[in-house]
Amino acid sequence: MLKVHHLSKIYHGKVPTRALTNISLTIAKGEFVGIMGPSGSGISFLFVLYSIAGAVLAINK
């Protein structure tokens, strides 16, 4: 199981860009999930499982 709680990410450049804001989700073992969004919306970053704010918990049962 994968749980993500209040994940947020801001890219700091000339103009700060908020890619993820307060994302929370739970993915159960064996469950398939599709996540879509425009380029630069933070989808790839979400799967790196690193945040500047929030928590990611992986449960292996």
C-alpha positions as CSV (number, residue, x, y, z in Angstrom):
1,M,0.0,0.0,0.0
2,L,1.2,3.5,-0.7
3,K,-0.2,6.5,1.1
4,V,0.6,10.1,0.3
5,H,-0.5,12.9,2.7
6,H,-0.5,16.6,1.8
7,L,2.3,16.4,-0.7
8,S,3.3,19.8,-2.2
9,K,6.1,21.0,-4.5
10,I,7.1,24.4,-5.7
11,Y,9.8,24.8,-8.4
12,H,11.9,27.9,-7.6
13,G,13.0,29.8,-10.6
14,K,12.6,33.4,-11.8
15,V,8.9,32.9,-11.2
16,P,8.1,30.2,-8.5
17,T,5.8,27.5,-10.0
18,R,3.5,25.4,-7.8
19,A,3.5,21.9,-9.4
20,L,1.7,20.0,-6.6
21,T,-0.6,21.4,-3.9
22,N,-1.8,19.4,-1.0
23,I,-2.0,16.0,-2.8
24,S,-3.3,13.1,-0.7
25,L,-4.0,9.5,-2.1
26,T,-3.9,5.9,-1.1
27,I,-3.1,3.1,-3.5
28,A,-3.8,-0.4,-2.4
29,K,-1.7,-3.5,-3.3
30,G,-2.7,-4.8,-6.7
31,E,-4.6,-1.6,-7.6
32,F,-3.8,0.2,-10.9
33,V,-3.9,4.0,-10.9
34,G,-3.6,6.4,-13.8
35,I,-2.6,10.0,-13.2
36,M,-2.9,12.6,-16.0
37,G,-2.0,16.3,-16.3
38,P,-0.3,18.8,-18.6
39,S,3.5,19.1,-19.0
40,G,5.0,20.7,-15.9
41,S,2.2,19.8,-13.6
42,G,4.3,17.7,-11.2
43,I,3.2,14.2,-12.2
44,S,6.7,12.8,-12.7
45,F,7.8,14.5,-9.5
46,L,4.9,12.7,-7.6
47,F,6.5,9.4,-8.5
48,V,9.9,10.4,-7.3
49,L,8.3,10.4,-3.8
50,Y,10.2,13.3,-2.5
51,S,8.5,16.4,-1.3
52,I,9.2,19.8,0.2
53,A,6.0,19.4,2.3
54,G,4.0,16.4,3.2
55,A,4.5,12.7,3.9
56,V,4.8,9.5,1.9
57,L,4.3,6.1,3.6
58,A,4.9,2.7,1.9
59,I,3.4,-0.2,3.7
60,N,4.5,-3.7,2.7
61,K,2.1,-6.3,4.1
